[in-house]
Amino acid sequence: MDGTQPTVYFIDDDDGNGYAYDIIKLLLDHNIEVERATEAFAVRRARDYWTGTPATRSFGEGTFLIRTDQARHVLINTLMQREMAIEDSVMYDMATWSIPLAYNLDAAWTESDVSVETERVLMAPEYASGVTNSGAQYAYAIDWNQRHAPRALAALWNAGYRVRSTEKTFMVDGTTYSRGTLVVLLGRNREKASTVEADMARIARDAGVKIVGFDSGRVDDGIDLASNSSNPVKEPRVALVVDSPMSSYTSGQLWFLFDQWAGFSLDRVRARNLMSTNLSDYDVILFPGGNVSSVIDSSQALQLRDWISGGGTLVATESSALFFTKDNSKITDVSLNTGDRDEDDEDAKDEAGFYTAYEARGDSTGLRRVPGSAMRGYMDTTHPLAFGVKEHLYSLKFNGNGLEPSESLQTVGYYDKNPDSILASGYASQKNLEKITGKAFAAVQDVGRGKVVFLLDNTQYRLFWVGPTRLIFNAVFLLPGM
């Protein structure tokens, strides 16, 4: 950013399909004044967070405005600015905490005056919920784009419903339903006929989602509700690997995400006991970050590969993903670029400190690492791993690791291919940026009848950087059935 300070921040009303309402509540809880436009308007020099380039932009009625001309302007700018001034490459914890990036919001700011009719927001909007056409004769559907759709899916499973998930979109009465939309066919749930209306009302209310009933499987455009492109998604039996050498931070975040956000129970299995566990008891094994090679030897890796080949889904996050590449366990043929750990690169030796003066070693260490910075990512939203995710995603990076795209690897999320534009906010050396440019951070590789899901970056860091969380839900809830 230049020296000019923002005068107004704008957050689009996402109609409950993202985190905008969460953020409005957060701001109000901190006594920050929020307004809402009562008319459509345009701003000549609005800057979107993706590029930061000023341009004329139109905003719709209902857009939220946060003006900086108020008592808590320092807090507002701290939370909302895309980039903060960084004076040194050595820093504690992370280099960016911009809320619009962390929550992957459609947002913008301007340094100009804005004239638009508004009303004061006194309470955060409620996520719309309820059932339309509650006496449906054929099916009920829950659009997967909704913020709380994973919680609704867990509730459907808990109530004993057979559920399907659509691979493609469809349209009915002018409304388009997204990929991943949940479909409950009444003909496949006949034993629930006496309670289905009450169940749908309860799930809609408790989960905070909109449920739509249909009297026919035919649609105006796209796939029919009982199409072959609508796959059964059974409740998976999930093991979350915990305890040393797994990251207690990440495992705790993952447990909270599923247990508290989705209301879904998973088993916590100690890392040292995993390979003595009957793996056939599980459909999904979820690895937080950690040094997997210290608890799984080469013969046990073969056992794990057999479990995957038989139909298991293994989800490897953060540093755990390194173990499942071809250079380590050989469970997959995926190649990993280890980025900032590449000590064979002569140029990296100075950064590593081999020829660096004692006094300068602290600064050189900062140059080597990526201290929690936001990278621009692009998503293949036609892949089930990315259902409910926008095409643009800010991924929080703490290292220089990236997966090499290949024909056998289903690349779902990859970093910007331009080293000059990949960094959205924070700090990373040019060398590290060049190492990860164009590499994959979210990908899937088939292994026999099963699959390995790679998620190199934390998808729910401290339950604050939550824009990518739908990736982990998709990996555990949807992919085993697709």
N, C-alpha and C positions, 0 to 999 in steps of 0.2 A: 504493500500500500504506500501511497505517497504521503506527504505531510498533512494533507487535508483530512479532517476528522468527519466521520459519518454523522449525518443529522437525523436520519431515519433508517431503521431496519424494517424489512418486509418479510412476512412469512405467509406463504399461500395456505389457504384452507384446503387441507387434503381430504376432507370429508371422512375422516376416520380411517383412511387407508395408510397412514404413516404415523409419525410421532408429533405432529404439530400440536395437538391438544395437550400432550404431555408437557411440551415446552411452555405453552401458555400457562399451564398450571404452575410450573416451576417459577416462571417470572412473577406471577401474581403472588405466590407464596413468599417471595422475597420483596414484596411491596413495590414492584416495578409496574409503572402505569402502561397499560396496553390498550390500544384503540382498535376498532374494526371498521373498515370502510363500508359505508351504506350505499355506495355507488361504484361503478367501474371508473377507472382513472388511468392515466398514463404518466410516466416519469421520463423526462428526456435523457437524463444521465444516470440511469440505474445500473448498478454493477451486480451481475450474478456471481455466485460463489465459485462456479466451475472455472470461469476464465478471469473474472475480475475486470473485464473490459467494459467501459461505459457505453451504453446504447439506450435508445428509446425502448421502453418496455411497457406493455399494457398489463394492468392488474385488475382482477375481477372484484365484484362486490363480495364482501366477506373477508378480504385480505386483512391480516393482522399488521398493525403498525406499532413499532416501538421507537418512540422519539428519544433522542439522547439529551434533549433539553429538559431534564428533570433531575431530582435530587440524587438518584442512584446511577448517574451517568457513568461513573467509573466501573461499577459492577456490570452495567449493560455492555460497555465496550469490551470489558474483559471476557465476558461470555460470548459475545456476538462477533467480534472482529475476526476476519478470516485469518489474518496473520498478526502475531505480536512481534515487536522488535526483539531480535536476538543478537546479543553482543558477543557471544562466545559459543564455540562448538561443544564445550563441556557444560552439561546441564543436568539437573536432577529430574528423574522420572520420565517426562515426556515433553515434546517441543511444541505441541499444539493441543488446545482444548476448546476449539471453536464449536459451539453447539450446533450450528447448521451443518457442519461437516460430520460431527459425531453422530447426529441423528439422520443424516442424509436427507435434509429438508430441501424443498424448493423455496429458496430464500434469496434475498437481494438486499442491497443497501444503496444509499445515495448520500452525497455530500451537499446536495442542493435543497432548497425549500420545496415543500410538497403541500399542495392545496387540494384537499379532498374532504368531503363530508364524512364524518366518522361518529361513532358512538363509543363510549367508554366500556371496556370489558371488565365486569366485576367478578364474574365466575368463569372458570375454564369451561369450554363446551363439553357436553357429555358425548361419549361415543354412542352413535345411534344404534339402537337395538330393537328387536321385535320381529314378529312374523307377519309376512304379507301372504294372504290367501292361506290361512291356517288350516282350512279344511281341504287341502290339496288331495287330488285323487291319484297322482302318479309319482311325484318326487318332491323333495325339498333340496335346495341348493344354498351353499354358503360361499360367497366369493372369497377366494384365497388371498386377495389383496388386502383384506381387512386386517387391521392391527392385531385383533385378538382371534383370528381364525385358527391358529394352532391350539389355543385353549378350547375352542369349540370342537375341534377334532378329537382332542383327548376326552372331552365330555361325552361325545357320541360313542366312542369306544367304551367308556366306563358304563354307559347305559345299555351296552350290548348291541349297538347298531352296526350293520355292514355298510361300509362307506366306500365310495369311489372318488377318484381324483381325475379331472380332465387334463389331457395333454395339450388340448387346443382350446381356443376361445369359442364362444357361441353368443348369439344375440337373440333376445326375446323382447318384444314390445319396446324396441329402441334402446334397451340396456344391454351392454356388452359385458359378459362374464369372463374373468381372466383365466389364464392357464392355471391349473391347480385347483380350480373351484371344486369344492366338495359336493358330492351328489349322493343323496340317500334315496334309493329307489324303493318305493313302498312294496313292490312285488318281491323284492329280495329281503324284506323285513316284515313279512306277514304276521309273525308272532307278536309284533309290536303294535298292531292295528288299534288296539283299545287304548293305548297310552301315547301314541305318536304326537297328537296335537299338544297334549300337556308337556311332553318331553321337549318338543321344539320350543315351546314358549319358555320353559325353564332354562334351556341351554342358551337361547338368545339373550335372556335377561342376565343370567349369571356370567356368561362369557363376554357379553357386551358386543354382540354381532347382529347383523341383519340376516334373517333367513327368509327365503322366498319359496313359496309353494307353487308347484306346476301341476296342471291337470292333464298334461300330455307330454310325451317325450320329444315331440317335434319342435323345432326351433325355426326362427326366421332366417338365420344365417349361422354357418359354422356346423359343429358336430351335434348330433342328437344326444340326448342325455344318457342313453344306453349304448352309445357308440363303442366300438372297439378301442377308440382313443380315450376311453374313460376306464381307468384301471382300478381294480380293487386295492385298497390300502388297509391291510390288516394291522391290528395293534401289535407293534414289535416288542419283543422282549429285549431289553437294553441293559448292557453292562457298562458302567462308567468306571474306568480304571483310576484308582486313587492311591494315595500314600506314596512315599518315596520310592522311586525317583521322579514321580509325576509332580508337576507344579501344584502346590496346595491352593494357590491363588486361582489358577484356571479351573481346576476341578471344582472348587467352591462356586465359582461363577457359573459353570455349566450346570451344576446341581440346582442352584437357585433358579436359573433360567427355566429349566424343565419343571421343577417342583412348584415354584411359586408363580412363574408367569404362565405356564401352560397347565398346571395341575396334573402333571404326568409323573408317575413313579418310575424310577429306574433303580437298578441294583448297583451298589457301590462295591467293587471288587478290588482288594488290595493287589497292587502290582505284582508282589512276590508270590501271590496265590493264583494269578490268572491262569497259568498254564497247567495247574493241577485242578482247575475247575473244568467241569463238563461243558465244553464250548457249545455243544449242541443245544444247551439250555437257552442260548441267546441267538437272536436274529441280527443284533447290532452290537458291536463293541466300539466304545467311544474313548479315544485316547486324548487326554489333555496334553499340553506341552510337557516334555520330560525326556530323559535319557533312556529310551526303551531298550537299547542294546545292553544295558547293565542288568536287565532282568529277563531278557529273552535271548537264548543262545541260538546257534544255527539250526540245531535239530528241532527246537521248539518253533522256530520261524517256519519250518516246513509244515509242522502241525497247524500253525495258524493259516498258512497258505491253503492247506487242505480244507480247513473250515470255510475260508472265503470261497474257494472253488465250488464247494457244496451249496453255496447260496447265501453265505453270510455277507453282511455289509460292515466294513471296517472304516471308521472315520478317524483320520489322523490329523490332529490340529497342531499348529505351531511347530516346535522343535521335534515333536514326535514324528512328523511327516518325513524327516530325514531318514529314519530307520527303514521306511517302507519303499525307498527308492532302490534302483538296481545296484548302486554302489555300496549298499549296506546289507540289508536282509535278502535282496534279490527277489522279494515277493512280487515286485512289479518291474517293468523295464523303463520306468520313469527316471529321467536324468534331472539332477538338482544342481543348480548353480548356487554355490554357497557364498557368493558375493564377498562380504567383508572378511571372510575367513580364508581367502585365497592367498596363502603365504608363498606360493610358487611364483607369483607375479612379482618381478623385480621392483616394479614401481610401488608395490604394496609394502615393501620392506621398510621404507622410510615411515609410512603410516603406522606400521606395526611397532615401530620404535627401535628396530635393529640398529639404525644409524642415526638415531635422534638423541640430541643432547639431553642430559638428565633434567635440566630446567624446563625443557619443552615437552617432556613426555606426557604430561597431563593433557595438553592441548592436542597432541597427536592422537591420543586415545579417543578424544571426542571426534576427531575427523574420521576415525575408522568406523565408529558405530552409527547406527541410525536411531536417534533417541526418541522414538515414539512420534513419528511424523506422518502426515496424511498424504497418501498417494492417490492420484486419479486412476480409477479402475473402470474397465468396460465389461459389461456382463452379456452373456448369451442368454437372453431371457426366454428363449425357446427350450432351454434345457431344464428338466425338473429341479435341479439343484438351485436354479435361480428364479423359480416361480415366486411371484410376490415381491421381487426385487426390481428396482429401477435399472435402466440401461447404464446409467452412470452411478458409480459407487465410490465413496472415499474409504480406502482401506488403511488401517493404522499399522504402520511398519516399525519394527524394532530391530531389524537386521537386514542383510543384503541378500537373503535367500530368494530364489525364484525357480519355478519349474520350467524346464525346456519344453515348449510345445512340440508335439509330434503327431503322427497319424494315429497312433494307438491311444493317445491321451485325449480325452474329451475336455478341451479347455473351455471352462465356463466363465472364469473371471481372469482378466489379464491387465497388467499395468499399461498405462499410456506408452505408446511406441516412440515417443519423442522425449529424449532426456532433458530437453529444455522446458517441457511443460508437464512432466510427470509429477513433480512436487506441488501439491496443492497448498500445504501449510506445514511449517516446521523447519527442520534442518536436515540435510543429508549432503555429503560431499558429492561433487560431480562424478567422481569415480564410482561411488556406490549407486548413484542414479543410473549411470550407464550400464552397470551390471544387471540391474533388475528391469530396465526398460524393455517392454514387450514380453516379459516373462509371465507365466501363469501363477496366480495365487489361489485359485479355486478350480479344482479339476477332478475328474473321475476316470479311473481305469477299470475296465472289466477284467476279472480274473475268474475264468471258468464261468460258473453260473452266478457268481457273486461280484462284488466290486469293492475297490478301495477309493475312498473320498479323501482328497487332499485339501485342507484349509490351512494355508501357511500362516495367515495372520489371525490374531485373536478376533473372534466375531462378536464378542460381548465384553470388551475390556472394562472391568470394574462396573459392569452394568451401566456404564456411561457412554462408551463408544458402541452404540447398539444398532447403528444403521445396517450392519451386515448380519444381524441375528437370524434373519429368515433363512440364511444359508444353512445354519446348523439345524434348524427345525426341519428343513427340507431333507437334509442328509439322513436324519433319524426317522422322520415320519413318512416321507413320500418315496424316497429312492428304493427302499427294500421291496416295494411292490411294483417297481417300474423297470 
